[in-house]
Amino acid sequence: MQALQKLKENELFAVMNRDGDIPAGSTDGQGVYYQDTRFLSVYELSVRGVALQLLSSTGELNFMSNLQFGNAGAQLADGTVLPARTLSVRRNRFIDKGLHERIGLFNYNPFPLSLWVDLALGSDFRDMFEIRSFMRPVARGTEAAPELDGATVWLRYTGRDEVARSTRIDFDRNPDALTVTEPIVVPVQAHPGEDRADTTSAPSVVRAVFRADLPPRASWSLAIHVAPFVGTPPQPGEFSGLDESFNRVLQAHHAWEETCTEIRTDHAVMNALIRQNLHDLRLTMNQAPTGLLPVAGIPWFSVPFGRDSLITSLQSLGVNPEIAAGTLRFLALHQGTQVDPWRDEEPGKILHEMRSGELASLGEVPHTPYYASIDATPLFVYLLCQYVKWTDDWALATELRPNLERAIEWLVTYGDRDGDGLLEYAAAMPDGMRHHAWKDSFDSVQFPDGAAAEAPIAPIEVQGYAYAAESGMAEIYEHWGEKSKASELIKRAQRRKQLFDQVFWLDSLGFYAQALDAGKRPIPAVTSNPGHCLLMGILPRERAEVLARRFLGDDLLSGWGIRTLSTGYPTFNPMSYHNGSVWPHDNSMIVAGLRHTGYDAAALKVMAQVFEAGMRLPDYRLPELYCGFGRDYRYHSAPASYPTACSPQGWAAASVFLMLQHLVGLEPDVPKGRVRIRPALLPWLDELHMADIRVGKQLLSVHVWRQKYETRWEVEGADGLTLVTQ
């Protein structure tokens, strides 16, 4: 799979090939997207008769990119011989409520050139569910013929949901020629009860041709603006101009960085990894009315995603706690209120995924929102409890109290389906999602013989989340002076903790089961799942020690981080989605838990491996996952990419910051007036500086350095807080 460019700003994102094009017929999700619809599915640039060679490509800030091309040697139609690399073609583009690009040509020859610049643009207005092959091809609405008006092109489509969707394309000069190719139509099976069976396999394509006359050592440029609209487009206004628009978005990115913790080390490549993943974290942010909201990943899941948004927010508390505040408010706004089997909705439940395209509008997918998640609800409560420990923001806790209480109630009503004290899941509808925990692929919960576990299924890590939610909510009630409610939750949490070890620990395995099936039979797989429970406090001390030792075994620790499944289990496959791959967010949760429970050597070893993987991956970017092949130190292997992984991915990027937080060992509890801090350094890192960490109303700075064989550190800005170093 070729490397793809990915740009995003707020709800609009673009996926293009390495040359900046969106080729007709691409099958890997390329396009310009807005609100779950592809508004541009073809965007190709060519200079007639001249082959272009990509010389450089940059896009560090994720909302913009710069591509530099040179020409291969050619003879033009008029007989002119064009030597290689004497024509520069530059593409500068960025996202700001649309895709904006300036194409610049420069002639380095001592003679003039007369060239034809061709652009092909089209839109299929496909829903994301169809593009990612979640559904077979579906019946279509009505695509209008493109409207051509001087330097403006309109592509229009009215969906079966009767919503108008359109793409406006503006050039800053009139094309010398503007033509339209007709769409290709092929028969596609209609939905039951529908008369329509035809759908277009390729959209109408508009071809714009521009004559570029370049004197010797002279330039020529063309600006293109592509804007998506849902509903009736507003009256066209004056575009502020490429430079002004670009500067506005750039300033917004700089403002974002200024609100985040500043992190730097003495290691140049590590600094590049930190910088890239901070930019990737910013890329995932949508500006919702409720505040910052991280989406899951590009391209398939650039939408609100309960579990991912919550874990990303948790991982980012030490970088920017405003992410957690915005996420909590958004999810509270869409908390379940009724029993709706189609959407797996239940009162108090936190959403899994929220879509806004044509198929969601029609009710052909249940994601409006969809609630098929067993873990988002306890994680919602747990995140609020951790947010308060970091910020002392009791106003938000009070504001969300009704939502917190409904979520806590859900744990023992709908979450515990049979009243046995465990959280279990099962799809409410026959065609609903099979698995509702984070390992949600169809084959992620299997017995050794390959038989699938039957639902209802109780995943181990979710019991830890529930325990932490109840324990944390008890502290919230204690702060409010409501001791009886606090006592009730403490008792619930203790019963859960006792039951947890009884039913999940397997003496024969010397480890915890991955889950329990419908018959309460344990799945005897050695997985990464129990590692999340280290951070949640549900494990007995002796079991935590077993996990810390076991995670360092060669069957789990790959050299690039902890695998999701032991190599010794019959269903292990390093190239699978959940059965042997390495997930950065999974590793970051385990690292945080190991440091929290005092198993520092194990935590640092895992952390170092994930960071070393990031330093060898393209652009220093941590993807959703990578393959779980063992690291070959003799032949200096690199981590193997998982071809369809989302990248950038919110909780993968945020993994860097949760691990750095726990490298410093920083765990605040501002309401109790204390901050736990136990700084450490990795073997190849001699200095770490974190400045302007928001803890309560204070800004802390932590400086850690190696002096001979000792790790030294100092903290500034902790006035009034007790530093706990054990």
N, C-alpha and C positions, 0 to 999 in steps of 0.2 A: 504494500500500500504506500503510495507516494506521500511525502510530507505535505501537509495542508497548512495554508495560512488561515488564521482565525482572528477576527476582529470583533469587538463587542463594545457597545456603550448603552447602558440601560437595557431596554427590551429589544433592541435591534442588534442582530449579529450577522456576520458574513463568513462563509467558509469558501476558500478558493484554492486553486492549485498553486504550485511553487512559482509559477509565472504571473500569478495574480488574475488568472482567467477562471471562468466557470464554464467548462466545456459542455456543449449540448450532449445529453445522454449520460452524464456522469452518474455513478451509482453509489457514491460514498458520501452523500449528504451535502455536496457543494451547493451553494446558493446564498441569497440574501433573505433573511427571515425576520418576521415581525409577528408577534402574537400567534405563534404556532403555524404560520403559513409561509410558504416560500414565495416571495414577491419578485425574485429574479432567479431564474434557473439557467439562463444563458448570458454570458458576458465574455466576449472574446475579442481581443485586439490583435491586429496583424498589420504589417506594412507590406503592401503588395510587392511580391517578387523578392523580398528580403527576409532571410531567416534571422531571428533574434536569439541571442545567447545571453542567458541570465548571468550577470557578473556578481551581483550582491543583492541581499534581501535583508531588511531589518524591520522590526516591529515590536520593540521591547515594551512599549507602553500599552499594547494590546488594543488601542482604539485607532491606531494609525500604522501604516507601513510604507516603506520606501523601497522600490525595486529599480535596479540599474541594469540596463541591457546594452550590449554592443552588437554589431551586425556581423554575420558571416559574409565572406566575400560573395559578390553577386554581380551579374550583368542585368541592368534594368531594361525595361521594354523599349526605351528610346536608344538603347545601345551603350549607355553610360556604364563604365566599369567601376563598381563600388568596392574599393579595397576593404578587407576585413578590419573591423574595429575603428572605422572612421565616422560612423554614425552612432551617436548616443541617443538612446531612448530611455526616458525616466518616467516612472509611474509613482506619484505621491498620492496616497489616498487615506481617508479617515472616515470614522462614523460619527455623525451628529444629526440624529433624527432622520438619517438617510445615509447612503454611501456617496461620498464626494471624492472625485479624483481629478488630478491634473496630469495630463500626458504631455511631456516635453521632449522635443527632438532638437538635437544640435548637430550641425554639419561641420566636421573638422577638416573637410577636404578643401583644397584651393580652388574648387570649381563648384558651381551651383548644382543643386539637386531638385528634382521635381518628383515628389513621392505621393502615393495614395495611401491614406490611413483608413483602414476598415474596422468598423465596430459592429459586432452582432450582439443583440440584446433580446431577451424574451423571458416570459414568465409562465409557469404552469399552474401557479396558485395552488399547489398541492399542500394538503394537511401533513404535518410532521408524522402522524401515526402511519400514514401510507408510505411516506418516504423511507422511514426506518424499517419498513416491511413488517410492522406490527400487525397490519391488516393487508389483505389482498387488495388489488386495485378496486376502487369504489366508483359508484356512479357519480357523474360530474354535474355541476351546475352549468351555467352558460358563459362561455368565453366570447367577449365581443371582439370584433376585428380591431386591430390597433388603430388609434387615431393619430394621424401625422399632421402637425401644424408648425411649419417652419422649423424652429430649433427645439420644439417640444413634441414628445411622444407620450401618449397615454396607452397603457395596457390595462384592460378592464375585465373583471370576472364577477358574476353574481352567483353565489353558491346556492346549493339546495336549501340552505337556511335563510335564503332571501337577503343575505347581507352582501352588500357591494364591497369588493376589494379591488384596489387599483394601484398601479405603479406609474408614477410620473417620472419621465426622463427628460432632463433639460441639458442642452449643449450651450456653450457660451458663444457659438457661432453657427450659422446655418450650414447644414451638410450640403455638399455638392450633389449628392444623390441620396435618396431615402426610399427603400423598397421593403416589401413584406413578403416572406415566404409563407405558404399555406401550411396549417398543421396536418400531421399524419394522424388518421383515425383508425383505431383497431377495435374489434368487439371485445367487451369485457363482461363477465357474468354480473348481472344486476343483483341487488339484494332481493330477498323474497318479497313478493307483493309489489315490486316496482316494474314499471313498463320499460324504463330506460335501461339500455345495456351497453351503450357506446361510451367510450371515454377517449380523450386524446392521449396518445403516447408521446407526443412532442408538441410544444407550443408553437404558435406563430412566432417567427423571428424577424425582428426589424434589423435591417442592415443599413448602417449610416456610413457614407463614404466622404472623406474630407481630402481636399488637395492641399498638400504641404509644399510650398515653394521656399526653399532654403538657399539663400546666397551663401558664398563661402564664409565659414566661421560665424554662422548666424543661427538663431533659434526659431522655433515655431511651437505653439502650445495649444492645447484644447482642454477645457474643463467640462466635466460631466457631473450631473447631480441626479441621483436616483432616490426617490422618496416613496415609501409605502403609505397607503391610507386604508383604513377600515371604516366603512360607512361613507357618507357623502364627504368628498374632499373639501377642505376649506378653500375660499377664494385664494388664488396664488398670490403670495406676497413677494416682496423683494428679498432675494437671498442675500444674507449679510456679506457674502464673499468668502472664498476659501480661507484666506489668511485670518480673517476676523473670527470665523467659526472655529477654525483649528485652534487658535489661541485661547478661545473661551473653554474648549474642552481640555486643553493642556493645563490651563490654570486650575480647572476642577481637579485634575489628577494631582497637581502639586499641592492643592489644598488638602486632598485626601492623605497624602504622605505626611503632611504636617500634623494631622490629627492622630497619626499612628506612632507607636513606639519606634524610636530610632535604634536600629541594631547594626552593629558592625563588629568585625573580627580582624585579626591580623592575617587572615587567609584570603587571598584575592578571589579564588574560585568559590569559596564558601560565601563570600560577599555577593558574588554574582548570582548564586543560587538563592540567597535571601532576597535580593532585589527582584529577581524574576518572579518568585512566588508571591511576593507582596503585590506586584503588578497583576499577577494572575488572580489573587484574591480580590483585588479591585475590579477586575474584569467581571467576576461573577456577581457583582452587586447590582441589583435593581433598585431604583429610587421609588419605592412604594409610598403611598400617602401615610403609611404607618412608620416610615423610616427605612433605613438600609435593610435589604433583604437579599441574602445570597441565594442564587439558584444553584442547581447541582453541577451541570457541566455542559461543555460544547462538543458536538452539536446537538446531541439527542435529548438532553435534559436541561435546557436553558429555561426552566420554569420553577416556580415555588415547589419545594420538595421537602416535606416535613422533616424526615430523618436527617437528610443531608444538610438542610439549612440549620437545624439545631446543633448538629455535631460541628459544623463549620463555625458557628457562633461560639460554641464552647471552646474550640481550639484557639479562637481569636481573642479571647477575653484579655489576654496580656498584650495584645496589639491595638485593639480598638473595641471597647465594650459597647459602643453604639450599635454595632452589628447585632449583638444579642438583644438589645432593647427593641430594635426594629423588627427582628424576627419574632420575638415573643408577642409583640402587639399584632403583627400580621396573622400569626397562627391562632391567637386568641379570637380575632375577628371572625375567623372561619372555622371555629371549633364546632364539632357536631352537635346537633340539637334534637335529632329525631332518629328513629330506626328506619333506615332505607337500605334494604339488602342490595339493590342495584349498585349503590355507591359504597357499600360496606360502612355506611354511616351509623353511628350510635351516639347517644347523648354523652358529651364530655370528651369524645375522641378527637385527636389531633389528626389533621389531614396527612395523606401520603403524597399526593401529587395533584397539581392543578393545571388544567389546560384551557385554552381559549380559542382554538381553531374551529373550523367548520364542523368537523365530526363531533366535537364536544358540544357545540351549539345545537346540533341536530339530536343529541342524546344517543348517538351511536357508540360513543365511549362514555364511561361513567365519571370521567375526570373533571367534575365541575363543582367541587373537587371530589377526588376519590380518596377513600379513607382506609385502604387496605394496608395498614401498618400496625404492627403490635408494639413497636418500640417508640414511636414518635410521642405518644402520650406521656409515658414516664419520663422521657427525655425532656419534654416541655417543662415539667415540674423541676427536674434536676437542674436544667439550665437556669431557671429563675433563681433557684437557691444559690447556685454558684455566682450568678451575676450580682446578687445582693452582697455576697461575701467580698467581691471585688470592689463594688461601687458604693455600698451603704445606701443604695437608692430605694428607700422604703416606699416612696411615692409610687413607683412602678409596681411594687409588690401589692400595695393596697389597691391600685387601679385594676390589677389582674386577679385579685382575690377570688371573684366568682369563677373565673376560668380555672384557676388552680384547684379550687375545691371540686369542681365538676370533673376535672382530670383525675384527682385522687379517688373520687367516688367510682369513676370508670374502672379503675384497677381492680376493684373487688366486686364489681357487678358484671359488666360485659367483658372485661378483660379476663376475669377468671370464670371461664364458661361452665365449669362443673363444680365450683366451690371448693376445690381441693387446696387452695392457697397458692396456686401457680398461675401465671399468665399463659394462655394458649391462644392459637389462632387457627382459623379455618375460613376459607372463602365462603361468603354468604350466598354466592351464585355459582352454578356449575362452571361457568366460563370465566370466573374471576381469577385474580392472581393466585397461584398455588401457594407461594411462600410470602410471608409478611414480615420477616426479619431482614436484616441487612444482606444476608446471603440469600438472595431471592431468585436465583436461577432455578430452573425446573429440576436440576439434578444435584442440588446443593445439600440435601439432607437424605442420606442413603445408608442402609445397612451394608455390612461388608460384602454381601452377595450381590449388591447393586440394587436390591429392592428399595423402592421409594418409601419413605416414612409416610404413614397415613395421618391425615389431620383429624382432630385438632392436635397441633404440635406445640410443645412448650420449649422454646429456645433458652439455652442457659444464660446468655448475656442479658436477656430481657429481665430475668429475675433479679439480676444485679441492679439494673436501671430502676426497677420498681422499689427495691430496698433503699437505694440512695434517694429516690423521690420522697418516700415516706419519712426517712430519717431527716432529710433536709426540710421538709414541710413541718415536721415537729419543731425544729428550731425556729421556723418562722412564727408558729403559734406561740412558742415561748416568748419570743420578742414582743408579740402583741399582748402578752399577759394571759393567754388562754391556755392554762395549764392542763385542763381536762382533755382538750382536743389534742394537745401535744402528747399527753400520756397515752391516749388511745392509739395515736400513730406510732409511737415508740413500741408499744406492745405488738402492733401489726408487723412492724419491721423486724422485730426479734423473732416472731413466729416464722416469718418468711426466711430469715437467716438460718434458723434451725432446720426447717424443712429442706432448704436448698442443699445443704450438705448431705442430708439423708438420701435424697433421691437422685442426685446427680453424680456423687462420688462413686467411682467404680474401683474396688480393691483389685479386681483382676486386671485392670488397665493401669492402675497407679496414677490415674488422671480423671478428670471430669468428662462426662458424656457431653456430646454436642447439644443434644436435645432429648426430649421424651416424645414418643409417638402417641397415637390415640389410645393405645392400650397401656400407656405409661411405661413402655419398654424403652430403655436407654439406647441411644445411637452411640455405639462404642468407638467413635472416631476421635483421634487426637487432633484437635483443631486449635486455631487461634482464638476462638470465641471466649473461652473462660478468662483470657487475658484482660478483657474489658472489666471483668468483675474485680480485678485488683484495685482499680481506682474507685470502685463503688463501695468498698468496705464490707462486703458481704462474706468474704472468705475468712475462715479460721487461719490463724497465723501459720500453723504447720502446713496447711494447703498452699498458702502463698509461697512458702519456701520451695515446695515441690514444683510449682509452676515456674518460678524463677529459674530453677535448675533445668527443668524440662525444655523451656523455650530456647535454651542454648544448644540443644542436641542437633546433630547434623540433619536429622529428618525434618526439623522445623526451620532451623536457621539456615538460610540459603547462601549467605555471603552478601546478599543484597537486602536482607531483612527477613522477618518471620513469614513463613508460608501460611496460607489459610488452612492447609491440611497436611498431615504428616506423609512423607514419602512412603511410609510403611503401610498405609491404608490401601485396600484394593482399588478404590476409585480415584486414587491420586493421578493427576495429570498436570504437569507444570504449565501447560498451554491452555488450561481450562479457565473459566471465569472465576469460579469460587473453590475449585478442588485442587489447589496446589499453587495458585498464583500468589503474588505479593501485593498487598494493598497498603499504600503509605498511611492512610488514615487509621487503619487497623493497627499498624505498628505504632503509630503515635499514641493511641489509647493505651496500648500495652506498655510502652515506655513510660507514660505518665503514671500508670499504676505501679510499675516496678519502682520508680523513684518515690512515689507516695508511700509505699510500704517498706522502703529502705533497702531494696535490692539494687544498689547503685551500679555495681560492676556489670550486671546483666543489662540494665537500662542503657548504660553508655555503650556497650558493645552493639546492641540493636540499633541505637540511634546513629552510631558511626556508620553502620552498614547502609542504612537508608540514605543518609547524607551522601555517602560515597556513590550510591546509585544515582542520585540526583545530579552529582557532578559529572557523570558520564552520559546522562540522557540528553537528547537534543535540547538546546537552549537553556539547559539547567532547570528544566521544568519537570516537576513531579506529576505524572499522569494518574488517572484513576487507578490503574493497576499495571503491573508488568509481569512477565512470565516468571515462574518459580524454579528455573534451572539453577543448579548449583554454580557458584562462582568458581571459575577456574583460575587459580592464582598463578599457575605455571605458565599458561598461555594468555594470561591477562584478558580474560573475557569481559564483556560488557553486559549490562542487564538487557534482556531480550524484550522488545516491545510487544504488547498485546494489540493486534492491529486495529480493533474497533473500540479501544478505550477512549473515553471522553478525556480530552486534553485541550485546554485547561479544565480542571475539575476543582470545585470549591474546597471539598474536604481534603483533597490531596495537597493543594497549595497551602492550606491552613495547617497541615501536619507539621510543616517546618516550624511554625511558631509555637505550637503546643510542645514540641520537643525542645525548642530553645528555652521556653519557659521552665521546663523541667530540667534542662541542663543547669540553669541557675537555681533550680529547686524552689521556685517562688510559688507559694500557696497562701494568699491573703485571707484573713477573716476580719475585715474591718469592723463589723459590728461588735466583735469581741476585743478589738483594739490590738490585734497581733498580726504579724506576718511571718510565716515560716519561710526560711531561706537557707539553702544548703548548696552553694555554688560548687560546680565541678567543671572540668575541661576534658575535651576529647584528646586522644594522644597526639593528633596533628594540629591541635589548636592551642596557641599559647596566650591568647587574649580575647576577651569578649566584653563588649560594652553595650548595655541596654539603657537608653535614656528616655525620660518622659513617659514612664510606665504609669498609667492612671490607676491609682489605688485610693479609693475613696475620693476625697477632694484634693489629694496630694499627687505630686509627680515624683516618682522615685527614679533614681538612676543607680544601676548596679554595674560595677567595674570588676571583672575577674581577670587575673593574670597569673602566669606561672613564674615563680621565682626559684631557680634551681630545680629542686624536686618537690617544691611545695606549691599548692594552689592558694593564692592570696586573693582577698576581695574586700571591697568597701561599698557601702550603701549611703546614698545621699537622699534627703527629702523624706525620711521616715519619722520625722518628729512626731511624738505622741503615740507612736506605735511600738509595741514590744517585738523585737526580733527574736524568733525562736529558731535555733540552729540545730535542733535534734530531730 
